[in-house]
Amino acid sequence: MSPTPPADLGPLGVLARYRRAMLDRSADDLADLYAVDAVHEFPFLFPGMPARLHGREEVRAGYRAAWDASPALPGQILEVAVHPSTDPEVITVEQTVTGTVAGTGQPFAFPGLLVMRVRGGALVQVRDYMDGLGVAQALGRLTTVAALLDGRRSR
């Protein structure tokens, strides 16, 4: 594990490594792209994930737990578009993660949008807009998620 990414790695280089870590389902490789005090946010409801992960170690633990519990086996990340910003630290990424569900072989396609801020070669902020209910449906967990959400409402 490398605790600090190379300082010369810009947003596109970090994005390439981010995608490789996602495809490999490597929480360590992913977390090592983040600054120690980075923030990874999930602005849309994503059942099973917190609204935010604060710091490299929360990213590591959060993704390790999510991937250990998920039957989703990503095979490819299809780039729809990468939008540079007037701020050289920020890019917005439209992409679709495709793959199969372990055990069933059912294919999935999860569209998403990432807004990434890279400073000194490390992610300092990620806003991860993914359709959590779409993910739950593709993984056969929509009924469970609906029950969890219904229970949350009645409290």
Phi, psi and omega in degrees: 000140178250111186292337181228119178296157178301136184294338182273003181277114180274184183305319181290323176293319177294320178301316179299317179290324178300313180296320179297317179296321178296314180295325179278352185052045181256101179297327179292312180298321179294308183299326181292349175277347186265146170293157182306321184252024181297163176234130175242117185248148174241085185297331177268150177305125179226089185307132180095349178242145176290165178293335178203153173243129182247116177095155182305318185288328174291323176299313180302308183293319181296314180288324177300313180295316181297314182290325177296329183268353187256135174275002181288125178245096182293140180244334185202148171242112182270121180278123175273309178195150170239122183253113174291163182243166172290342174267117185296347178276346192244135169228152174245132188237125171257128182207165175230124177268125178242157178173205181227162177265124179301140178092324181248335184073004181297129178285154174222160173216115182248104176286151179200168179226131177241137169244116187242135174245122181243129179225127179061032178082004182234147173290128176250338176205136173227130171248115190250102182261100179232149179282088182299324179289326175296320177297313180301319179296313181297330182268006178073025183245012186296320179297317179297316180295318179300318179295320177297316180294321179295320177296324178295323182290327185278354181283000000 
